[in-house]
Amino acid sequence: MQNSERIKQLLMYYFLIISPLFLLVYCVKHDLISDNGFLVLFLGYIPYRYLTDYYRLTSKGVIGKKDYLKVINPFSTSKYFRELYWL
């Protein structure tokens, strides 16, 4: 895979994991959601994040499709830090 394609994929990954947080902060700042709504959406972000990490690791071939339990543990994703956040 070319370097430019890898950079595009990495930027898309960063966009996918950061944009929901920006949207959540924007909604809270402009009083579009309540405190309970914020809590529900923030707790919903956690499984979303596990899914995006799982998808990134499987697309790079680091883990197999049946190894989804490796990503659910928050401490196990630190094991794959380089594969998730670097080219």
Buried (B, 14 or more C-beta within 10 A) or exposed (E): EEEEEEEEBBEEBEEBBEEBEEEBEEBBEEEEBEEEEBEEBEEEBEEEBBEBBBEBBBEBEBBEEEEBEBBEEEEBBEEBEEBBEEE
